[in-house]
């Protein structure tokens, strides 16, 4: 009899104490730094509770054959650990997750899985609009020409 009561009490407390889920969307531009600097653009959709968040992200970097730098397209599913509130309008976060990627250069094509790790800050601008600055390290699969890939970006983030 004690276990069902404890489960019911835990369920009731988690409903009463749960924070409001929040979501955000980011459109970004940046640079893929490996093996040569190339533009990257993409977007992300995320949602989360107080400290833990989840995010889906897409990014595309064109190749540069003259620099032997492959094009890279990634789709990632990430977990974010973030401060519960922004201090002086700045909310730092750490993220890690899985990545599906496609790397292409000349006749080389590699589509596989990898992992990414990084972090950044979300800086409040006006109302729900924030500036997001992010750095990622993408460890790609064994068939990749360039691994790890390093990416830095900045974008507008809309909190809703």
C-alpha positions in Angstrom: 0.0 0.0 0.0 2.9 2.4 0.6 4.4 2.1 -2.9 1.2 3.1 -4.7 0.8 6.1 -2.3 4.3 7.2 -2.9 3.9 6.9 -6.7 0.6 8.9 -6.6 2.3 11.6 -4.4 5.3 11.8 -6.7 3.0 12.1 -9.7 1.0 14.9 -8.1 4.1 16.8 -7.0 5.6 16.6 -10.5 2.4 18.0 -12.0 2.1 20.8 -9.4 5.8 21.7 -9.4 6.5 21.3 -13.2 7.8 24.4 -14.9 6.2 25.8 -18.0 7.6 24.3 -21.2 9.2 27.0 -23.4 10.2 26.8 -27.0 12.4 28.8 -29.3 13.5 29.0 -32.9 16.9 30.1 -34.3 18.0 31.1 -37.8 21.8 31.4 -38.0 24.8 32.2 -40.1 28.4 31.4 -39.3 31.6 29.6 -40.3 32.6 26.0 -40.6 36.3 26.3 -39.7 37.6 22.8 -40.7 39.6 22.3 -42.9 39.1 25.8 -44.3 36.7 28.6 -43.5 33.4 28.3 -45.3 30.0 29.9 -44.6 27.4 27.8 -42.7 23.7 28.6 -42.5 20.9 26.8 -40.8 18.1 26.7 -38.2 17.1 25.1 -35.0 13.9 24.5 -33.1 14.0 23.8 -29.4 11.9 23.3 -26.3 12.7 22.7 -22.7 11.8 23.0 -19.1 13.8 24.8 -16.4 17.3 23.4 -17.0 17.0 20.7 -19.6 16.1 21.4 -23.2 15.9 19.5 -26.5 16.7 20.8 -29.9 16.5 19.8 -33.6 19.0 21.5 -35.8 19.8 21.6 -39.5 23.0 23.2 -41.0 24.5 23.4 -44.5 28.0 24.3 -45.5 29.0 24.5 -49.2 32.2 22.7 -50.3 35.3 24.5 -51.6 37.2 22.2 -54.0 40.1 24.6 -54.3 40.8 24.3 -50.5 39.9 20.6 -50.5 37.1 21.4 -48.1 34.1 19.2 -48.4 30.5 20.4 -48.3 28.7 19.3 -45.1 25.0 19.0 -44.3 24.0 18.0 -40.8 20.8 17.2 -39.0 21.2 17.0 -35.2 19.1 16.1 -32.2 20.6 17.6 -29.1 20.1 17.9 -25.3 20.8 21.3 -23.8 21.7 22.0 -20.2 21.1 25.7 -19.5 21.0 28.1 -16.6 17.4 28.4 -15.4 17.3 32.2 -15.8 19.3 34.7 -17.8 21.7 36.7 -15.6 21.9 40.3 -16.9 20.2 39.1 -20.1 22.7 36.3 -20.8 21.8 32.6 -20.6 24.7 30.2 -21.1 24.2 26.6 -22.2 26.0 23.4 -23.0 24.8 21.0 -25.6 25.5 17.5 -26.9 23.7 15.2 -29.3 23.7 12.9 -32.3 24.2 14.0 -35.8 23.3 12.6 -39.2 25.6 14.1 -41.8 26.4 14.1 -45.5 29.9 15.1 -46.6 30.7 15.6 -50.2 33.8 16.7 -52.2 34.3 15.8 -55.8 33.3 12.1 -56.2 33.6 11.5 -52.4 30.3 11.1 -50.6 29.9 10.0 -47.0 26.6 9.8 -45.2 26.7 8.5 -41.7 26.3 9.3 -38.0 28.4 11.4 -35.6 28.2 13.3 -32.3 28.4 16.9 -31.6 29.3 18.9 -28.4 29.4 22.6 -27.8 27.9 25.5 -26.0 27.1 29.1 -26.2 25.0 31.9 -24.9 21.6 33.4 -25.6 21.6 37.2 -25.1 18.3 39.0 -24.6 17.8 41.9 -27.1 14.2 43.1 -27.2 11.2 41.2 -25.8 11.3 37.6 -27.0 14.1 38.2 -29.5 17.6 37.1 -28.5 21.0 36.8 -30.1 22.4 33.3 -30.0 26.2 32.6 -30.3 27.3 29.0 -30.5 30.4 26.9 -30.9 30.2 23.2 -31.9 32.7 20.4 -32.4 31.2 17.6 -34.7 33.0 14.3 -34.5 32.0 12.6 -37.8 32.2 8.9 -38.8 35.2 7.0 -40.0 34.5 7.7 -43.7 34.6 11.5 -43.2 37.4 13.5 -44.8 37.4 16.1 -42.0 36.7 15.1 -38.5 36.3 16.8 -36.1 34.6 19.7 -37.8 34.5 23.0 -35.9 31.6 25.4 -36.4 30.8 28.8 -34.9 27.7 30.8 -35.6 25.5 33.6 -34.5 21.8 33.9 -35.1 18.5 35.5 -34.1 16.5 33.4 -31.6 12.8 33.9 -31.0 11.5 32.7 -27.6 7.8 31.7 -27.5 
